[in-house]
């Protein structure tokens, strides 16, 4: 059986990623599948992965990792979240608690320009990932509708 080429959309995505090497933050870094995906992305030169999690041990070459609580950005992100959500009754201690949630921390890293994107959904429900992004990043000023999608490349069938 011959090896099939990936669909054009995947080839184009790989080209763009190799050219730009985006800083992608993975809020579900404790999951072995997520860790393996981040390591593959780094090894293939597709991204600069950042894993969020605790007790992740030694990271592969090209992969950063830490727990939100020990990030040098934790306090600044907490203060930014407080400013962003105080109209909803979020006080500073509540903002710090929110920053302990890796989905919220990852979204704030994108908002603050410390990451180019976040990838989640292997462990958390899509609704939780989208909620964090909406609360922290929001929509573009001229947009009110939110949509999401995913692409999946399946392995070739095994006989």
C-alpha positions in Angstrom: 0.0 0.0 0.0 1.4 3.4 -0.9 1.7 6.3 1.5 -0.9 9.0 0.8 0.1 12.6 0.8 -1.6 14.8 3.4 -4.4 17.0 2.1 -3.4 20.4 0.7 -4.8 22.2 3.7 -2.4 20.4 6.1 0.5 21.0 3.8 -0.3 24.7 3.7 -0.7 24.8 7.5 2.7 23.2 7.9 4.3 25.7 5.5 2.9 28.7 7.4 3.9 27.3 10.7 7.4 26.5 9.7 7.7 30.1 8.3 6.4 31.8 11.4 7.1 29.3 14.3 4.2 30.5 16.4 4.3 30.4 20.2 1.5 28.0 21.0 0.4 27.5 24.5 -1.1 24.1 25.5 -3.1 24.5 28.7 -3.6 20.7 29.1 0.1 19.9 29.4 -0.4 17.2 32.0 -2.0 15.0 29.4 0.5 12.7 27.8 -1.1 13.0 24.4 -0.9 16.8 24.6 2.7 16.6 25.7 3.6 14.3 22.8 1.8 16.6 20.3 3.8 19.6 21.6 7.1 17.6 21.4 6.2 16.5 17.8 5.4 20.1 16.8 8.7 21.4 18.2 10.7 18.5 16.6 9.1 19.2 13.2 9.9 22.9 13.5 6.2 23.8 13.4 5.9 25.8 16.6 7.4 27.0 19.9 5.2 25.0 22.2 4.6 26.1 25.8 3.0 23.4 28.1 1.1 24.4 31.2 1.0 21.8 33.9 2.6 20.6 37.1 5.4 18.1 37.6 6.1 17.9 33.9 9.7 16.8 34.4 12.3 17.4 31.7 10.8 19.1 28.6 11.9 18.0 25.1 14.2 20.4 23.2 12.2 23.4 22.0 9.3 22.9 24.5 8.8 25.3 27.4 6.7 24.3 30.4 5.6 25.6 33.7 2.7 25.8 36.1 0.7 29.1 35.9 1.3 29.8 39.6 5.1 30.0 39.1 5.0 32.1 35.9 6.6 35.5 36.2 3.5 36.7 34.5 1.0 35.4 37.1 0.6 38.6 39.0 0.3 40.8 35.9 -2.1 38.4 34.3 -4.2 38.4 37.5 -4.3 42.2 37.6 -5.2 42.3 33.9 -8.0 39.8 34.4 -9.3 41.9 37.3 -9.4 45.0 35.2 -11.1 43.1 32.4 -13.8 41.4 34.5 -14.3 43.7 37.5 -17.6 44.9 35.9 -18.7 41.3 36.4 -17.8 41.4 40.1 -14.4 39.8 39.8 -12.1 41.1 42.6 -8.3 40.7 42.7 -8.3 37.4 44.7 -10.9 36.0 42.3 -8.8 37.1 39.4 -5.8 35.3 40.8 -8.0 32.2 41.3 -9.1 32.4 37.7 -5.4 32.6 36.6 -4.8 29.2 38.2 -7.1 27.7 35.6 -4.8 26.8 32.7 -7.4 27.6 30.0 -7.8 31.1 31.4 -4.1 31.6 31.9 -3.5 30.5 28.3 -6.1 32.9 26.9 -4.5 35.7 28.9 -1.0 34.8 27.5 -2.5 35.3 24.0 -4.3 38.5 25.0 -1.1 39.9 26.5 1.0 39.0 23.4 3.1 36.3 25.2 1.7 33.5 23.0 0.3 33.5 19.4 -2.4 31.0 20.1 -3.7 28.3 22.4 -4.6 24.7 21.7 -7.0 22.8 23.9 -9.8 20.4 24.0 -8.2 17.1 24.6 -9.1 17.1 28.3 -11.5 20.0 28.7 -14.8 20.4 26.9 -15.0 22.7 23.9 -17.4 24.9 25.8 -14.8 25.5 28.6 -12.1 26.4 26.1 -14.3 28.7 24.1 -15.7 30.3 27.3 -12.1 31.1 28.5 -11.2 32.6 25.1 -14.4 34.7 25.0 -14.0 36.0 28.6 -10.3 36.9 28.1 -9.7 37.5 24.4 -13.2 38.3 23.3 -14.3 38.8 19.7 -13.1 41.3 17.2 -14.7 44.7 17.6 -16.9 44.3 14.5 -17.9 40.7 15.2 -20.6 39.3 17.4 -20.8 35.7 16.2 -18.4 33.0 17.5 -17.6 29.8 15.6 -15.1 27.0 16.0 -13.9 24.0 14.0 -11.3 21.4 14.1 -9.3 19.5 11.5 -8.5 15.9 11.9 -6.1 13.9 9.8 -6.7 10.2 10.2 -4.0 7.6 9.7 -4.2 5.5 6.5 -6.5 2.4 6.9 -4.7 -0.7 8.2 -5.4 -4.0 6.4 
